[in-house]
Structures are given as C-alpha cells and as structure tokens.
Amino acid sequence: MTYDKKHAFKESTIDTGLALLINFPLNILLLNIAYWGELTIFETSVFLTIVFTTFAIVRKTYTRLYFDKRNQRKTVKNT
C-alpha cells in the first residue's frame, strides 16, 4: 500500500488534534507551575519549550507507530 497524500493528511490532522487535546490543559498546568515557582519570563519560556518539545516528540512517535502498524495490517489484509 502506498502512503499517499490522503493518508498523510489524515495522519497530520489526527496528530494535530491530539496535540490540541494534550497541549491546552498541559499549558494551563505548566503556567501555574511557572507562576508558583516564580519563574522569570525567560525561565518560563525555556521551561515550556523543553516540556512541549518532549511531549511533541513522544506524541509524534506513538502516532507514527500507530499509523505504521495500521498500514501494515491493511497491506497484509490486501495481499
């Protein structure tokens, strides 16, 4: 099975939706932590960047693995 634009768009849309569902509440939590910890604007920015980057890498890895596994099952089913 080829990985065409339709599949890429679907994966990107789902990944972006997951990001929204994860990042909005995470942002509220992290801003509260930064406020409670009395971080400066720069420290808050670095803190948020590190956490969001880590979450993005993990989220994208598992999303990619899910779609790879799904595509492999479809390939096996179609052969």
Secondary structure, DSSP 8 states (H G I E B T S, - for coil): ----HHHHHHHHHHHHHHHHHHHHHHHHHHHHHHHHTT--HHHHHHHHHHHHHHHHHHHHHHHHHHHHHHHHHHHHHH-
